[in-house]
């Protein structure tokens, strides 16, 4: 009996060793799988060859594959057109609304720490005053960062008002009229994201850039990332802002513009970064809160941030104009979420005077794409981002993405600025031609 027991234990040990061997083998093979260099070259060629078509002076791009491998991180074009200074992977750009996911990440960190609760009413932490008494009583962090408070943008409160403080914004929310009932419709609000950052600042007694440095930037080795505008402008490698204007003879000119913003709105769009640093940020996102073996945010919180909190039902919402090929668009915690060709898509664009950006994740596929460019209100980051997504997923491009987004830009111009349903319909028909 003892000999039989010994043999049984020996067999179990051998089976266990074989399981461990094969597990290590497959994990090693998985980590060694590299994206086809030809695919990366196609993305690189698309990026560099399309700049002039989109009147983009310069662009930086980083790509993550297999959750943690930086497959590409480089720049194209110029950060300074007049001096012909090139964009590099270290060039600093404002990332605009791609900041929102950092704000929600900080809120999630503090939920993990037990000093903040996503489910708690905001009145638990500081006085709330809104025009809608029900919203005032029931407001949570979820509501603030998923754009379901009933408040529309009211962006002119802060645009070009650089002396505004976050305390003034918070107290002034009570005078802003809602456009729908609480938690019934999606309405994008930078003021609410800025106010969400104010909640965490109030709880901790620290300003948002100090909190981000402590809990995100430093642990993620994001050494160049900052909220400080002077740090951006004094950096030896930063991009200048550009816009386009039409000359008297009808030629479209690329001209330098001014970039500034109210620090009060920092939680909604105040971060300046480069694609090297954003690569580290997205590696942590793809690994569900872990960065090179170190836990930054709990996996439950990352999953929560990537899940829909508010559906975007209105087909006239800007999201559906920019992404008509996406269905069932929703907003998570600082991220837009939607299915894309059978894959989970989590992303966010950004736009400020002189700059456009895009951070795109395919979390179930271990893929991330980070794009920064120095041209305002430009759709090329979308064209490049979705082209890269198709290539990295091993799919044929869903569209000629450059043509697709040129048509979508015309949709936007004529529908919103000329308010002509006939012209809008005409461009829908033109889409089928392309």
C-alpha positions, 0 to 999 in steps of 0.5 A: 500500500505504501508503495502504491501511495508513493507511485500515486504521489509521484504521478501527481508530482509529474503531472503538476510539473508538466502542467507548470512546464506547459503553462510557462511555455505558453506564457513565454510564447505569448510574451514573445509574440510580436506584431508583424513589422510590416503592419507597423510599417503600414501604420507608420506610412499612413501617419507620415503620408497623411499629414499634409492632406490634413494640414497637420504640422506634426504628430506623435504616435505610440502603439502598445501590443501584447499588453506591455510591448511598445511596438512603436513610439515616434514623431512625424512632421514638425512641432515648430513649423517656422524653425522646422523643429521635428516632433519626437516621441518626447515632444510635449502636447496638451492632451485635452480631454484625454485628461478625464480618465486620469481624474477618474483614475485618481478618484478610483485610487482614493476609493481603493484607499477608503477615503472616497466612495464612488457610491456616496452622495457628493454632499458627504464630502462638501456642500452641493448646490444645483438648480435641480433639488433632486440632482442636488440631493442624489449627486454621486461621483458616477453622475459627475464623470459620466455626464448624466447630471442633466447639465449641458456643456455651458463651456462659455463659463470657462472658455477664455476665462483664465482667472476663473477658480474651481471654487467659483465654478463649484459655487456657480453650478447652482445658477446653470440651467439643466436641459433634462432631468437628472440621470435621463440623458447624456450631456457632455460637461467639462464643468462636471469633470473639473468639479469631480477633481475638486471633490478629490482635492477637497477630500485630500487637501491636495491639488490635482497635479500633486495627487496625480504625481503621487499616485499616477505620474511617478509610479508609472514613470511618466517623467515629463507629464504635468498639469503646469502650463509654464512647464509645458511652454518652457520645455525644450521639446514642446509642440506649438499650437496651430490652426487653419485659416482661409486666405483671400485667394481661397488657399487654406493656410496653417498658422500658429495660434494661442494656447491657454486655459483656466487652471480651474478646468484642469480635471477636465483637460489640463494634462500635458504629456508625450506619447512615451509617457502615455504608453506607460499609462495605457500599459497600466490600463491594459494590465488592469491596474498593474504596471510592471508587477506593481499594483497602481489601481485595483482591477475592479476599479479599472473594469468599472472605469471601462464599463458603460455608466450612461448610454448615448442614445441621441443620434444627433450627439456629436459622438455619433457624428464622429463615429457613425460606424459605432453602435451602442456608444456609452460613456464610462468613467472618463472613457467612451466605450463601444463594441467595434467589429466584435472587439471591446473599444475604450477610448477618448479624444481631446481638443483644445486651441491648437491641439487634438489627441486620441487615446484608444484601447482594445483591452481584450486584445492587449492593444493601445494607440496614443496620438497627439497632434498640433492642429486644433479641431482635426479629425486625423487622429480618428482616421489614424487611430481606427486605421491602426486598430484595424491593422493591429486586429488583423482586419482589412480597413473598414473604410478608406479612413482619410476619406471617411473622416473628410466626409464626416468633417463636412457633415459636421460643418454643414449640419452644425454651422449652416443648419441645413438638413438638405446639405447634411443629407447630400453629404450622407449620400456622398459618403456612399460614393466614397 
